[in-house]
Amino acid sequence: MRKIILIGLFLLTIFGISSCGPYNLFKDFNEENELKKFVSNDHKFKGQEIIKIDYKGSDTYYIQTKEDEKTRHYIVMRYQSSVMNGHWKVFEQTTIGNYY
């Protein structure tokens, strides 16, 4: 019985450190919500309605937005500059041929 309590306390401690510390596992599991928060705060997306968010793999997303009648296409990539610092890079479509 004592082993089970010790294992439970150990797991609870790891869970607490993970959820409150810089190595937050919930962020990694819930990356799309982090992307939506970034898009709502980023100046490039002001006044644009998000139509589509598509995961392309390897922390890369395709975002399609609409402003008035104009549709814009973006590629958003997440990169880690260090263990604790993650950043987003935004690339807008610049050519007609859908090359990003």
N, C-alpha and C positions, 0 to 999 in steps of 0.2 A: 504494500500500500504506500509506503514511504517513497519508493522509486517512482511510482506513478505521479505523486504530488511533485516531486523534484523535476521530473520531465515536464510536467505541465507548467510549472513556474519558469523553467528554462525557455520553453516555447513562448510563453506569455511575455517574457522579457525580450526575446528576439523580435516578436511581433511589435512590441512597443517601440523598440529602437528603430525598427524598419519603418513604422508609420510616422514617426516624429522626426527622424533624422534625415540627413541628406541622401541616404540610399533608400529612398522611398519606393518600395516594390509596387505599390498601387499605381504610381505614375506610369510605370512600364506596362502594366496590364491595362491601363485606361488611357492610352496615348491619344486616341481620337478625341476625347474630351479636352485634353491639353491642347490639341491642335485647334479645336473650336474656340477655346479661350484665347489662344494666340491670334487667331484670325479676327476675332471681335475687337482686339486691342491694337492690331497693326494698322498703320496709316495707309498702306496700299489697298486695303479692303474697305475703307470708309465709303459709305454710300452704296455699297454693292450687296446684292442679295446672293447668297450662296445657293447654287442649284445642285451641285454634285460634289461629293468628296469620295474619292476612290483610292484605296490603298494599293500601291504599286510594288511594295516590297522594300525591305532594307531601309526602313524609316523614311520612305518617300511616298508622298501623296500627290494626286492630281486633283485640283480644285477648279471647278467651273463656276463663274459668277456672272451675274447679269446686272448691268447698270443702264437704266432706261431701256433701250432696245438693243444695246450693244452687249455682246457676250465676250467675256475674257477668260483666258485659260492660264492657269498657274501650275507650277510644280513647286512643292514645298518639301524641303528635306530637313531632317533633324540630324544634327551632328553633336558629338560630345567634344568639347575643347579640353575637358579634364574629367575626372571621375564624378565631380559634383556639378559641373556646369554643362547643361545642354542648351543648345541654341537652334533656332529655325532659320533656314535660308529660303528666300522666296525668289523664284524665277518666273517672269511673265513671258508669254508667247510673243515672239518678235517677228515671225514670218507668217505668211499666209498658208504655207504648206504643212502646217501643224508640226513643225520642228521646234522643239523647245530649247 
